[in-house]
Amino acid sequence: MIFFLATPLLILSALPQTIKLVKTKSSKDISLATYLMTLGGVLLIFIRAIQVGDMPIIFGNGGSLLFVTINTILIFKYRPKK
C-alpha cells in the first residue's frame, strides 16, 4: 500500500525542477554533482530491480530515472558559459 503513495511522489519529485529549468533556461544555482550522484544511484537501483524482476521498483525508478535524466541534460544545456 505504501508503495502506491511513495511511487508517484518519487517519480514527480523532479518535475518542479524540470519546469523551472525550462521556464528560466538557467541552471546557474543548481548543483550538477547532486544530480549526477542521484542519476547514478537511481540507475543502479533500476538495474538491480531489472536483475531480480521487481516490477514495482522497475516502474518507480524508471519514472524517476526519466525525470532525473531530463534534468541532468537540461542542467548541462543551460549551464552558464565561461
N, C-alpha and C positions, 0 to 999 in steps of 0.2 A: 504494500500500500504506500509506504513512504517513497518508494521509487517513483510512483506516479506524480508525486509532488516535487521531488527533487529534480527529476529529469528536465521538465520544462524550464525550471529556474536555471539549471546548469546550461542548457542549450541557449537560452535567451539572455544570459548574463553579459555576453559580449555585444549584444545588439545595440545598446545605448552608445557604446564607444564607436561602433561601426557608423551609426547615424551621425555622430559628431564629426568623425573623420571626413565623411562625405560632404557634410554641410560646410565645414570650415576649411577643408582642404589643407589642414595643418596638423602635423604630428610633433610639433616642437616640444611640447611638455609631456610627451608620453614616453615611458621607459621601454625602449626596444628590448633590453635584456629581460625584462619581466615577460614580455610577450614571447620571446624566443624560448625561455625556460618553460612557460606554460604550454607552448606548442609542443615542445619535446616531451613533457610529461603526459599530456593528453594523447599524443601519438603512441607512446609506449604502452599506455593502458589500453588503447584501442587495438594495438597489435596483439597484446596478450588476450584480450577478450575474443578476438578472432581465433586465436590458437585453441582456446578452450570452448569456443562456441557459445559464449554467453550473450545471447541476443539483446537483453535489456541494456547491458553495458555497451555493446556494439552500437546500439541505437543512440543512447545518451551521449557517448563520447564521439560518435560520428557527427552528430549535430554540433557539438562543442568544437570539434576539430574544424568543421567548416567555417564557423564564425571566427575562431582564433586565427585560422589561416588567412581569411579575408582581411582581418585587422592587421596582421603582420605585413601582408603585402601593401596595404594602404599606408602603414607607418613608413615603409621603405619609399613608397611613391611620393609621399608628402613631406619627407624629411627636408629640413632647411638646407639650401645649397650653401656650401662653404666657399 
